[in-house]
Amino acid sequence: MPDIRPIDAAAHAGMGFAPSPDYLHSRARDRVPLLIAELPTALMVYPLAFAPDEGRLRLVAVLGLRAGQNDCLGAGGRWRTGYVPSALRAWPFAALPGGDGAVTPGFDHDSGLWRDSPDPARGEERFFDIDGQPGDRLQKIAVFLQHCAANQAVTDAAAGELERAGVLVPWRFPEALSGDSPPGGLLRVDQGALNALAPAALARLRDANGLSLAYAQVFSVPRLQILAGLQEHEAGRADAGARGMFGLDEGDLEFPPAR
């Protein structure tokens, strides 16, 4: 588990961080939570699934065909599919619970990017300005994390309705793709069960955005071949091919995620 701690204007005045140069922190992740706001872009490149995360069922983007392996990560920690899910973009910052349902930025002290005396000449930044106010980067991070948290709540509610409707079943990838070590705990939509729901149950799913998540997951299944292709090609060739094929930006700290 990452060591996420609050950032305090008084205790951390003059301290700061080095921006993450890569996505190597995600190398052992075969999935990552995904927001409903990201579906139009993420659906083009990722297989989608549902999986337990932090005590609840969540929509996830599948990043690897084998357990604990991120096939979207290329040489030097570069992202190979163009679009980076929002859950990875703010790192080494992460949301901590605040008051009244709000969130506040925390920092991953296991990241190696904390700086007691940040050096601007090396691209390092302070958390706060000389007046003790959050710097530009920290302000953007705070807004981004708050928007993500709000959309996560909407996404989680939709996933929860699908779970209650009983239309999710275990998803094991074909052995030809995952060998004997497929990612565990993933769920997919059973189309037969979805189609058999009574009109009232379908209406509840529709009103909670559950149908949007269900159809997105079903339509995303062919994206397994994208991950298979990333496995088969050497990193440099796959990086160039993926960017050329999809023409997607990695995304930034704007919300909804950039497309």
C-alpha positions as CSV (number, residue, x, y, z in Angstrom):
1,M,0.0,0.0,0.0
2,P,1.3,3.5,-0.8
3,D,2.2,5.8,2.1
4,I,-0.2,8.7,1.5
5,R,0.1,11.6,3.9
6,P,-1.5,15.0,4.1
7,I,0.2,18.1,2.8
8,D,0.2,20.9,5.4
9,A,1.0,24.6,4.7
10,A,2.6,25.2,8.1
11,A,4.5,21.9,8.5
12,H,5.7,21.8,4.8
13,A,6.4,25.4,4.0
14,G,9.3,25.5,1.6
15,M,9.0,21.8,0.9
16,G,7.9,20.4,-2.5
17,F,8.3,17.6,-5.0
18,A,9.8,16.4,-8.3
19,P,7.2,15.7,-11.0
20,S,6.9,12.1,-11.9
21,P,9.1,11.5,-15.1
22,D,7.3,8.3,-16.1
23,Y,4.6,5.7,-15.2
24,L,6.8,3.1,-13.7
25,H,4.8,3.3,-10.5
26,S,2.0,1.4,-12.4
27,R,4.2,-1.5,-13.6
28,A,2.6,-4.1,-11.4
29,R,-1.0,-3.0,-12.0
30,D,-3.1,-5.2,-14.3
31,R,-6.1,-2.9,-13.8
32,V,-6.9,0.6,-12.6
33,P,-10.3,2.2,-11.6
34,L,-12.0,4.1,-14.4
35,L,-14.5,6.9,-14.3
36,I,-17.7,7.1,-16.3
37,A,-16.6,10.4,-17.7
38,E,-13.6,8.6,-19.3
39,L,-15.7,6.0,-21.2
40,P,-15.8,7.8,-24.6
41,T,-12.0,7.8,-24.8
42,A,-11.1,4.7,-22.7
43,L,-13.5,2.5,-24.7
44,M,-11.3,2.9,-27.8
45,V,-8.3,1.2,-26.2
46,Y,-9.0,-0.7,-23.0
47,P,-11.0,-3.8,-22.1
48,L,-13.3,-2.8,-19.3
49,A,-14.3,-5.0,-16.3
50,F,-15.6,-4.7,-12.8
51,A,-13.6,-5.6,-9.7
52,P,-13.5,-5.1,-5.9
53,D,-11.4,-2.1,-4.9
54,E,-11.3,-0.3,-1.6
55,G,-14.3,-2.3,-0.3
56,R,-16.6,-1.7,-3.2
57,L,-17.2,-2.9,-6.7
58,R,-15.6,-0.6,-9.3
59,L,-15.4,-0.2,-13.1
60,V,-11.8,-0.8,-14.1
61,A,-9.7,-0.5,-17.2
62,V,-7.7,-3.7,-17.8
63,L,-4.1,-2.9,-18.3
64,G,-2.6,-6.4,-18.6
65,L,-3.5,-9.9,-19.7
66,R,-1.6,-11.5,-16.8
67,A,-1.9,-11.0,-13.1
68,G,0.4,-8.2,-11.9
69,Q,1.5,-7.2,-15.3
70,N,0.9,-3.8,-17.0
71,D,1.1,-4.4,-20.8
72,C,0.4,-0.7,-21.4
73,L,3.8,0.3,-20.0
74,G,6.7,0.6,-22.5
75,A,10.4,1.2,-22.3
76,G,11.5,3.8,-19.9
77,G,8.0,3.9,-18.2
78,R,6.3,5.5,-21.3
79,W,2.6,4.8,-21.8
80,R,1.9,2.8,-24.9
81,T,-1.8,3.3,-25.6
82,G,-1.9,7.1,-25.7
83,Y,-4.6,7.8,-23.2
84,V,-3.7,7.4,-19.5
85,P,-6.6,6.7,-17.1
86,S,-7.2,9.6,-14.7
87,A,-6.4,7.4,-11.6
88,L,-2.7,7.3,-12.7
89,R,-2.3,10.9,-13.8
90,A,-2.1,12.8,-10.5
91,W,0.5,10.5,-8.9
92,P,2.4,11.0,-6.6
93,F,-0.6,13.0,-5.3
94,A,-3.7,11.2,-4.2
95,A,-7.0,12.2,-2.7
96,L,-7.5,12.1,1.1
97,P,-11.0,12.5,2.7
98,G,-11.8,16.1,3.7
99,G,-14.8,17.7,5.3
100,D,-18.3,17.6,3.9
101,G,-17.5,15.0,1.3
102,A,-14.7,17.0,-0.1
103,V,-11.2,15.6,-0.7
104,T,-7.8,17.1,-0.2
105,P,-4.5,16.3,-1.9
106,G,-2.1,13.9,-0.1
107,F,1.4,12.8,-1.2
108,D,2.8,9.3,-1.6
109,H,5.9,9.3,0.5
110,D,7.0,5.9,-1.0
111,S,7.3,7.7,-4.4
112,G,10.8,9.0,-3.8
113,L,9.7,12.3,-5.2
114,W,9.3,14.3,-2.0
115,R,11.8,17.2,-1.7
116,D,12.6,19.0,1.5
117,S,14.4,21.6,-0.5
118,P,13.1,21.6,-4.1
119,D,15.4,22.8,-6.8
120,P,13.6,24.8,-9.5
121,A,16.6,24.4,-11.8
122,R,15.9,20.6,-11.9
123,G,12.1,21.1,-12.5
124,E,11.2,20.6,-8.9
125,E,8.4,22.7,-7.4
126,R,7.3,23.9,-4.0
127,F,3.9,23.0,-2.6
128,F,3.2,26.5,-1.4
129,D,4.2,30.0,-2.3
130,I,5.9,32.5,0.0
131,D,2.5,33.6,1.3
132,G,1.6,30.0,2.3
133,Q,-0.9,29.6,-0.5
134,P,-1.0,26.5,-2.6
135,G,1.2,26.8,-5.7
136,D,-0.3,26.5,-9.2
137,R,0.4,22.8,-9.5
138,L,-1.1,22.0,-6.1
139,Q,-4.2,24.0,-7.0
140,K,-4.7,22.1,-10.2
141,I,-4.1,18.8,-8.5
142,A,-6.7,19.7,-5.8
143,V,-9.4,20.6,-8.4
144,F,-8.6,17.5,-10.5
145,L,-8.9,15.2,-7.5
146,Q,-12.1,16.8,-6.3
147,H,-13.7,16.4,-9.8
148,C,-12.5,12.8,-10.0
149,A,-13.9,12.0,-6.6
150,A,-17.3,13.3,-7.5
151,N,-17.4,11.3,-10.7
152,Q,-16.1,8.2,-8.9
153,A,-19.1,8.4,-6.7
154,V,-21.4,8.4,-9.7
155,T,-19.5,5.6,-11.3
156,D,-19.5,3.5,-8.1
157,A,-23.3,3.9,-7.8
158,A,-23.8,2.7,-11.3
159,A,-21.5,-0.4,-10.7
160,G,-23.3,-1.1,-7.5
161,E,-26.7,-1.2,-9.3
162,L,-25.3,-3.7,-11.8
163,E,-24.1,-5.9,-8.9
164,R,-27.5,-5.7,-7.2
165,A,-29.2,-6.6,-10.5
166,G,-27.2,-9.9,-10.6
167,V,-25.9,-9.4,-14.2
168,L,-22.2,-9.7,-13.4
169,V,-20.3,-13.0,-13.7
170,P,-16.6,-13.9,-13.3
171,W,-14.4,-13.2,-16.3
172,R,-11.5,-15.4,-17.1
173,F,-9.5,-14.5,-20.2
174,P,-8.8,-17.2,-22.9
175,E,-5.7,-19.3,-22.0
176,A,-4.2,-18.3,-25.3
177,L,-4.0,-14.7,-24.1
178,S,-3.2,-15.1,-20.4
179,G,-1.7,-18.6,-20.0
180,D,-2.0,-19.9,-16.5
181,S,-1.8,-16.5,-14.7
182,P,-4.9,-14.4,-15.8
183,P,-5.8,-11.4,-13.7
184,G,-8.1,-12.5,-10.9
185,G,-11.3,-11.2,-9.5
186,L,-12.6,-9.5,-12.7
187,L,-16.3,-9.5,-13.6
188,R,-18.0,-9.0,-16.9
189,V,-21.7,-8.4,-17.9
190,D,-23.7,-11.5,-18.7
191,Q,-25.7,-10.3,-21.7
192,G,-28.3,-13.0,-21.3
193,A,-29.0,-12.0,-17.7
194,L,-29.1,-8.3,-18.7
195,N,-31.6,-8.9,-21.5
196,A,-33.8,-11.0,-19.2
197,L,-34.3,-8.2,-16.7
198,A,-37.8,-6.9,-16.1
199,P,-38.6,-3.4,-17.5
200,A,-38.6,-1.9,-14.0
201,A,-35.1,-3.3,-13.3
202,L,-33.8,-2.0,-16.6
203,A,-35.3,1.4,-15.8
204,R,-33.4,1.4,-12.5
205,L,-30.2,0.6,-14.2
206,R,-30.8,3.3,-16.8
207,D,-31.5,6.0,-14.2
208,A,-28.3,5.1,-12.3
209,N,-26.1,5.0,-15.4
210,G,-25.8,1.3,-15.0
211,L,-26.8,0.5,-18.5
212,S,-24.1,2.8,-19.9
213,L,-21.5,0.9,-17.9
214,A,-22.9,-2.4,-18.9
215,Y,-22.9,-1.7,-22.6
216,A,-19.5,-0.1,-22.4
217,Q,-18.1,-3.3,-20.9
218,V,-19.6,-5.5,-23.5
219,F,-18.4,-3.3,-26.4
220,S,-14.9,-3.2,-24.9
221,V,-14.2,-7.0,-24.9
222,P,-12.5,-6.9,-28.4
223,R,-9.9,-4.5,-26.9
224,L,-8.3,-7.6,-25.4
225,Q,-6.6,-7.9,-28.8
226,I,-4.9,-4.5,-28.3
227,L,-3.3,-5.8,-25.1
228,A,-2.3,-9.0,-26.9
229,G,-0.7,-6.9,-29.6
230,L,1.3,-4.9,-27.0
231,Q,2.6,-8.1,-25.6
232,E,3.8,-9.4,-29.0
233,H,5.7,-6.4,-30.1
234,E,9.0,-5.0,-28.7
235,A,8.4,-1.8,-26.7
236,G,9.8,0.8,-29.2
237,R,7.8,-0.6,-32.1
238,A,4.6,-0.9,-30.1
239,D,4.9,2.6,-28.7
240,A,5.0,4.2,-32.1
241,G,2.3,1.9,-33.5
242,A,-0.1,2.6,-30.6
243,R,0.2,6.4,-30.9
244,G,-0.2,6.3,-34.6
245,M,-3.2,4.0,-34.5
246,F,-5.2,5.8,-31.8
247,G,-4.0,9.4,-32.1
248,L,-4.8,10.0,-28.4
249,D,-3.3,12.4,-25.9
250,E,-2.1,11.1,-22.6
251,G,-4.4,13.4,-20.7
252,D,-3.6,16.2,-18.2
253,L,-5.1,17.6,-15.1
254,E,-8.2,19.0,-16.7
255,F,-11.6,17.4,-16.2
256,P,-13.4,15.8,-17.9
257,P,-10.3,13.9,-19.0
258,A,-8.8,15.3,-22.2
259,R,-9.8,13.6,-25.5
